[in-house]
Amino acid sequence: MAANNCMTCDVAIVGSGFAGSLIANELRKKGITVVILEAGPGVPPNINKYMKTFYEANAKVPESPYPPDLFGEPAKMAAGRPTSLMLGASWNDPKQSYLVQKGPRPFTSTYDRVAGGTSHWLGTSLRFVPSDFTMKSSHGKDTKDFPFPDWPEDTTSETMSKWYGLAEAELGVSADMEEQKYLGIHFPDKYTYPMPRIPGSLLDQRVGEALAKLTEDETKFLGMDQPVTGIKVRSLPAARNSQPYRNRRACAGNTNCIPICPIQAKYDPTITLNDATDRGAKLIDHAVASEVIVENGRVGQINYITYKEENGPKTGEGCVKAKIFVIAANAIETPRLLLMSKNDGRTPNGVANSSDMVGRHLMDHPYYLGWALLPQTAKPVFPYRGPLITSGIGDLCDGAFRAKRAAFRVDIGNEGWNFVVAGLKFGGDPHVTTIDFVNGMNSSGINTKEFSQLGDEKSALFGADLANKMNSLTTRQFRIGFLVEQDPDPNNRVTLSSEFTDGLGLPRPEISYNLSDYTRQGIVAAYRMRKLLFDKLGATDFTHRLPDASGDSPGRFEEMIDGKPVTLTYGGAGHIMGTYRMGKDSKTSVVDSNQRSHDHNNLYLVGSGTFPTGATANPTLTLSALALRTADNIATNLRSRG
């Protein structure tokens, strides 16, 4: 495409999610001209249409409010995306699934491609613990083939503290600093979070009480450095207003933070994106970046394709020239764009890929779930009130055990059995349990003689009997989730499909993915922790109660535990990381600690794709902190060039 037809600016950004929006806004504060290319729709004037789509959706999956159509054909979508509905039995069918999955295990995380990016996040805003940045030196010094590297020397808990604080202010994080001082997390003197913490739920309190006193024998399986005789439940830092903040309301407890907060008490990147465009950043939506053009070792322009309708066709082409380029298109779409950029054979392996590391080391937090019913004698915990998660267990995510098995972090759910019994034709709970007792079914596993207590194997109820039964059961249902660390395996990767394309004729992402023994053993430890917690609560475990509970899950696998084969399952946490990692050595990494390409000094690749390791904390706060540091570096470079 002829350069004289291109728009020009100081900085061109591909993607308007967390990293792209934060960088655009910071640069506009300094008067730097910015153009943002967004593959999906732009920012709507309000969220009413998204809310209507969500309310009317039969499947209340995380992607349901946002375009394109959940049931669209991947080959026809102009800006396709993976969705939860694509990751069931048809996960490896390219005609059904946008991601062309080659296995051997399914990659089960999803993402959106709309202005604002991952607006369906929960809001969890945890800092990494210090050892997360130094895995090799902290846990693998004596292990020859230890798969975890250290992060660059200038990216540590202490050096990141300033940027974490700035990110917490921009996102609006509610938390208590004293409560978050565990495992050596660093805070500056007299630091305070922007808002007080979100209050814990009744279930949070119950779990805390159950784990307050333990024996060394009960917790020996954890492999911690010191004997564990009690486990603390801590509130989770959340980018959700506990009080009015920056002209946004306080959380009203709507319990659908995923996928959308109806009052925008939860931060999403459209807030910062609107600030950036109000300051003069130009947002071009429905513009899919198709090639990064390199000239004499530097990026000269980015070409893009435009469309209007979800299923195309292409309506035009464009390009943008800039002094500096930023790719912020997430950890699957960024390597896809780089690998598509062949430059007429001048970059046959793609742009920024002299190391052959682009697309490699794909990571997630494999998510292991457990759900149970508190005893009838216990006080109800009343789920479905407040945010989906308000507390968790983080103190177990570092220790000597990390030399041998993955760490995990525990989320305490506040939505009963909502999505753990979903996937059926009539959705998730409390709908599933209700239909069971109306129609005498047992899809939830709870409508049995043991729990109906009415003498029938499967009760069919109505009127007061139905209301009383539902009040008794749903108020005692709860679930927990384990976010398990994944090691960065170079064979877990994103490449380009040579066979399947999207609606614009561009090759779709091809995924190769597996779980190592290191990660699977982390899930085994999570299984043991689940059993310990449920035992302490006196709860009836429903996780594997039904014979076919794991039978239709593509994430199932078997492990020997205490001499017996046990079927375990994992799902995706939506935490896509690692596919263009940072490091000092250009032979083993793609970008430096400022997220600048080793190969092209005017190209920055940002987001969680730069993470050398994934830890157990949700990646959003860390990628936001890195984005702010990168914005500062870009501004400094532009000033130095005049």
N, C-alpha and C positions, 0 to 999 in steps of 0.2 A: 504494500500500500504506500502510495507516495507520501513522503514526509511533509510536503507542503500543504497537504490536506488535513494534517493533524492539529488538534488543539494543543496548546502549549501551556505549561505551568511550571512552578518550582518543583512540586512533588506530586506524583501520580500514585494513587493507592488503589489496589484491587481488593475489594471486600470492605463492607461497612459494619462488621461485627464489633466485638469488644476491642480488639487491637486496632483495627482500621479506624474506628470512630474516635478512640482516645488519641491516636496519633494525629488525625486530621484536626481535632479540636485544639490540641496543644500547639500545632504549627500555625493555625490561624490566629491564635492569641499573639503570636510573634510577627504577624503580618505576612507570612509565607503563603503563596498561592497554592491551592490544593484542588485537584480533580479526583473524585472517587468514582470508580466503576463498580456497580452493583449488579450481579447476575439476575437477581429477582426483582420483585416490585419495590417501589420506593416506600417512604414513610407515609402511611395513610393519615388523613387529617384527624382521625380519632380511631379508637380500637373497636368501634361498634360492629363493623363488619366481621372482624376476627372473632369477637364474642358471639355473634349470631351463628357463625360457622361452627364454633365450638359447641354451643348449646344444641344445635341441630345434628351434630355428628353422632352416629350410632356408636362409633368407636372413639372413646375419649382418650386417645393415645397422645403422647407429647406433641406430635406434629399436627394434630387435628385442626387448630384454628387457622393454620397458615397455608398459602398456596405453595405448589400446585396440588391438584386433586390427589387425595390419598390413594385412590384406586386407578390412577392414570397408568398408561403404558410407558415404561421407561424409555423405549425406543422412540417415542414421539415427544417426550418432554424437552422443551428448549433449555430449561435449567432444572434438571432432574435432581432428585435427592433420595436417600434411603429412608424408609419409614418403618415403624414397628410392625406394620401389617405385611411388609415384605420379608420379614425375618423369621417367619414361622417355618412351616414345612417346605415352603418354596424358596428358602434362603439361597440355594445354589442354582436356581433357575433364572437365567438372565432375561427371560421374557417376562418374569414377574418382579425381579429384583433389580434396582438401578445399579447397585454394586455387582460387578461380575465376580462372584466368589469362587475361588479355586480350592478353598479349604487348606488343610484337612478339617479344620473346625470353623464354625461360622464366626464372622466378626459382626457383632449384634448391636453396635451403636449407630445412632442416627444423627442427622443434622438438618438444619433448614438453610435455604438460600433466599433470604429476603433482607431488605434493609434492616439493620440491627442484628442480623445473624441469629445466634442462639438465644432468642428471646424466651424460649421455653425452659430455660435453666431454672433450678430451684432457688438460687440465691446464696448458696453456701460459699463462704469466703474465708477459707482457712489459709493460714500461712504454712509453708513447709517447716518441718522441724530441722534443726541444723544438720543432722546426719543425712537427710535427704539430698543435700548438695554435695556430700562427700562419701558416697557409698563405697567407693573403692578403698580409700584410705581408712575409713571407719570400720569396714566389715570385710574387706577382701584383700588386705595386704598380704596375707599368707596363703591365698588361694590363686593358683596359677591361671585358671580359666574363669575367674569370677567375671560375670557378664556385665557388671555395672561400672561405668566410669565415674570419675568425679566431674562435677561441673567446673567451668573455668575458675581460676583462682580469685577473680574479682567478682564472682557470683556466689556469695555465701549468705548465710542467715543474717550476719551483721551488715554486710554491704547492701543487701537488699532491703534492710529495715526501713530506710528512708523512702524507698519507692513503694514498699508495701503501705506505708502510712499515707502517701499521696493517693494511691489507688483506693484505699479505704475511704478517703475523703470524697473522691469523685463518685464512687459507687454508692456511698452512704451505708456504711457497715454498722450494724448494731451488735455490740459485744461488750464484755467486761475484760479489761486488760489483765487484771490479777488472775482471773479464772483461766486465761489463755497462756499463762506462763507455765508451760509444762514441757518436759523434754528439752529444755534449754532454748526455747523460742525467745528471740531477742526483741526487746522494745526499748526505745530511747527513754531516758529519764522523764518522768512526768507526762508520758504519752497517755492520751485518752482516745478511745474510739469516738467516732462522730455522734453515736447515740448509745443509750443503755441497751443491754442485752434484751432479746425477746424472752418473755417468761417461759419457763418449761411447762410441759404438759403433765397431766396426772400420771400418764404412763412413764414419763421421764423420772418422776419422783419414785414410782414403784420399782423401776429397774435399779435406780440408785440405792434404794433400801435393800433390795435383794442381793446386790453385789458388795455391800459395805463390809461384810465379814466373811472371809473365805479362808480355807486352809491351804497350806503349801501343797499338799497332795492334790487338791482339787485343781490347782492352777499350774502344776508342774509342766503340763503340756505346752504352756506358752513359751517357755525357754527364755524368760526375761533375765536380765543381769542380776536382779535381786529377787528373793521370794516375794510372791504377790499374795497378800492377805486381805486385800480389798481393792476394788476397781472403782474409780471415780467416773461418774456421769457428768459431763460438762455441756453447757449450752453451746450451740454452734454459732460462730460469727456468721451473720447473714446480711446480704445487701438488701435489706428490707426494713422499712422505717418502723422503729418502735415508738416514734413520735414524729410530728410533722418535720419534714426536712426538704429544703430547697423547693418549696412550693408544692410538695407532694404529701399526700395524706399518710397517716399512720396505718399500719396493717389492721384490717378489720376481720381477720380470721376466716377468709373465704374458702380455704382448703383446696384451692385449685391453682396454687403457685406454679405447678407444672400442669398445664402448659401456659397459663396466662393469668396474670393478676388483673382483675376487672377494674381496680382503682389505681393501678400503677404505684402501689406502695412498695412493690419489689422493683428494684432497678432493672432496666434493660437498656441495651446500647442505643436505642432510638433517642433516649434522653440526651446523651452526649452528641449523637449525630445531629440532632436538631440544633444544639448549641453551635456545632461546627458550621452547619449551613447558614444559620443566622449570622455567623461571623464572616460569611462569604465563600465557604467551601462549596464547590460545584459537585452535586451528586447526579450521576447519569445512571438511571435504573434500566432494567431490562437490557443490560449490556454485558455479554459474556466474553470475558477476556479469552482470546484464542491463541495468541502467540506473543512471546517476549522476544523482541528483536535486539540482537547484540551486534554492535559495530565497533571493531578494534578493541575488544575486551570490555567495553562498557555497554550498558543497556541504553539504546537510543530511543525506543518507543515501544508501546504495547498496542497491539491490534485487538479489536473486539468486534463482536457480531451483535446486532440488535434484533429484537423481536417484540411483538405486542401480545400475542396470545400464548397461553401455557404450552400448547402443542405446536407452536410455530405458525407459519413458516418464518424464515429469516426475512427481516424487513430492510436490512441495510448493514453497512460495515462502517467502522470508524477507527481512529487511532489517537493516541495521546503521546506527546513528547514532553519530557521533563528533565530536570537536572538530576533528580533522585526518584527512584521507583521503590514502592513498598508493596509486597504481595502479602495480603492478610486474608487469604481465602479458605482457611482452616487446614487441618493436617492431612486431608485427603485431596481437596480441590487445589491446594497450592502445589504439591508435587505433580498432580495431573497436569496443571498448566506448564510447569517447568519442563516436564517430559515431553509435552506436545510441541515445545518450541525448538524445532530442528534447524531453523535458519538456513533452509536450502542445503542442508548437509554440513554447514559450518559448525553446528553443535549437535552432532549425531546422537549423543547420549542425553540431550536436553541441556537447558541453561542451568548454570550454577552446579554442574554435576561432574566436575573433573574427578571427584572422589568416588563416584558411583554410590554415594550415600543417599541421594535424593530418593525418597519413597521408602527407604529401609527403616528398621527399628520401630515399626508401627506398634503402639501400645494403647491399652485401655485400662480401666480398673474392672476386671471381671467381677461381676456382682452376684454374690451368693445370698439367697433369701431364705429366711425361716419365718414361719407364722404359727400361731398357737392360740389357744383359748384359755383365759384365766379361769380358775375354779369358781364354781357357783357361789362359794362362800366368800369370795374376794369382793372387795368394793369395785364397782364399775370404773373403767378408765375413760369412758365417753370419747371415743375417737371422732374424727371429722369436725373437731373444733379447733380453730387456729391453723397456723401454717402446717405444711405436710411433715416437716421435721424441725424440731426445735433443739434437740440435744443429741449427743452421741458419746462414743468412747474413743478417745484418741491416744490415751496413755500407753496403749499396747502396740503402737505402730513403730517402735524402735527398740532394738535390743540385740544381744549377741546372736539370737536366732536368725538374724538377717543374713548371716553367712551361709545358712543352709536352706531357709525357706522364706517365702514372701511374707511381708507384713500385711496386716489388715486394719481397717478402721471400721467402726460400727455406727450405723445410722439407726436411730430409734424412730420408727414410723408412727405417724399420727393420723393414719387414714385406714385403720382397721385392716381388712383383707382386700381393700379396693382393687389393686391391680394384680395381686398374687393369685387370685382366682379368675382373672380376666382371660381373654382369648376365646371365650365361648361365644356362640352366636347371639347371646343376650347380654354381652358385656361383662363388666366387673361388679364388685360388691359396692354397696349392700344389695344391689339388684339380684345377683346370683343367689345369695342366701334367701332372699325374699321369695323368689320364684320356686326355689326348692321346697319351701314350706307351703306355698300356695298349691303347687301341682304335685306334691308328693315325689319330688325328685331328690337327687343327692349329688349334684355337680360340685358343691362346695366341700363335701365330705362330712358335713356336720348334721345332716338330717338322718340320724340313726337312732335306734332304740336307746343307746347309751346317753344321747343328748336330748332327744325329744321328750323322754321320760313320760310318754303317754301310752306306752305299751306296743307301739307300732314300729316296724323297722324304718318305714319312711312315712312321716306324718304329712297329711294334707289338711291345712288349717284355714280358718277364716275368722273374721270378726275379732272379738276380744282375745281369743286364743292365739290368733296370729300376731296381734299387736303385742301381747305379753311375751310371746316366744321371741319375737324380734328384739324387743327391749332387753330381754334377758341375755340374748346371745351377742348381738352386735356391739353392745357396750363392753363386752369382755374380749372381743377379738383384737389382736394386735399382730404386728409383724416387725422384724428387724432385718437390716441388710448389711452385708459386709463388702466393703470396697477393698479388693485385694490387689496388692502390688504386682506389676508385671515386669519381667526383665526385658531389656531391649534386645530382641533377637533380630539380626540382619535379614533373616529369611521371612520374617513377618513384614510384609511390604505392600506398597501401592505401586502398581505399574499400569500400563495402558492396555486395554483390550484390543486385540488385533481383529476382532470379529464383530463386536457390538458397539454401536454408536448411539448418541442421543438425538433429539429432534433437530439439532443444528448440524448433524453430521460429524460431530466431534467424538473421538473415542471415549468410551466410558471408563471409569476407574476399575481396575482389576485388583482383587485383594487376595493375598495369600496369608493365612493366619493359623496359629496353633498356640497351645498352652504348654509351656515347659513343665518339667517335673517340679522345678523351684516354685512356680506359680500354683500348680495343682496342690502342692503340700501346704501352701498358704490357705487354700480352700479347705483342706482337711482340718487345719487348725481352726478355721472359722466354724466348721461343722462341730468340733468339740466344744467351742465356745458357745455355740447355740444350745447344745444339750445342757451345758452347765447353767446357763441363764434360765432356760425353761424349767429345769429341775428346781432351781432356787425360788422361782416364782410359783412352783406347784402347778404349772400350766400344762395342758394337754397339747402335745406337738402334732400339728397337722401337716408339716412340711412334706413328709413322705408317707402320709397316712393312706392315701388312695393307691391302689396297685398301679394305676396308670398315671400317677401324678407327674412323673418325669418322662413318661413314654413318648410324648409327642414334642418334647423340647429338643430343638436342634443343638442346644448347649449341654446335653447330658454326657457324662462319662463315668467310668467306674474306678474306684480306688479301694484297695484293701485297707480296712481300718480295724485294728484289734483282731486281725486274723479273719475278718469277714468282708466279702465284697459289698460295697455300698455305692449306690447310684447317686451321683451329685450332679448339679446343674449350675450353669452360670448364664448371666445375661450381660448386656452392655450397659455401662454407666453413662455413655455419651461423652466420655472423656478421651478424645482422640488426640494422641500425642506422638511425638518422636520422629517424624518422617523427614525432617531436615535439621538434624541435631546441631547444637552449638558445641564448639571446642576450640582449642588452640591450634591443633594440627589440621591443616587443610586436606591432608590425605585421609583423615578418619572422621571429618565433620564437614558441614556445609556452610555454617555461619560462625562468626566470632561471638563474643559475649555481648556485643551490642546488636546482635542479630543481623549483622552485615555480611553479605556473601563473601567468602574467601576468593571467589573467582572474578567478581565484578564489583568494584568498590563504590558504585552508585546504586546498588541493589540491596534492599533489605527484605528479609523473609521473616515474618513475625507470627506470633501465636504459639500455641502449645506444641506445634511441630518442632520447635527448637529445643524442647526439653531433652536432655541426655538421658534422664531417668524420670519415672513417673510418680514415685512416692505413693502415698495413699490419700493425700489431700486433693480435693477437687481442684482442677488446674486454673480456674478462671481468675482468681485473685493474683496468682503468680504471673500468668500471661499478661494481665493488666499492668502489673508493676513493671514488667519487662518492657511493655509497650511505652510506658511513660519515660523510662530510661532511654529507649530507642529514639523517641521523639526529641529528647534533649540532645542526643548525639547527632541527629539529623540537622537540627537547628544550628548546632555548633559548627558542623561541617559546611553548611551553607554560608554562615557568617565568615568562616575562614577563606572561602572562595570568593567572597565579595559579591 
